[in-house]
């Protein structure tokens, strides 16, 4: 699974998102606004986004930090389920 986190400096939720991905064994690609991507490009790509972080998993936009937290919780449940 490839995780991309669109982030900004001095963003506590961005730091939490990066830490969460890392704790689950992923090395997220971090894309910084104003450095790696322009604000215009960011808002064209995520036209409904009002905050950072914005997260993509395998190239699909899932949302912000709450969506990542939910996704990681679902992954943990699935990994711990006996079939």
PyMOL commands that set and color helices and strands:
alter all, ss='L'
color gray80, all
select helices_A, chain A and resi 12-23+39-45+65-79
alter helices_A, ss='H'
color red, helices_A
select strands_A, chain A and resi 3-7+29-32+54-57+60-63
alter strands_A, ss='S'
color yellow, strands_A
deselect
rebuild
show_as cartoon
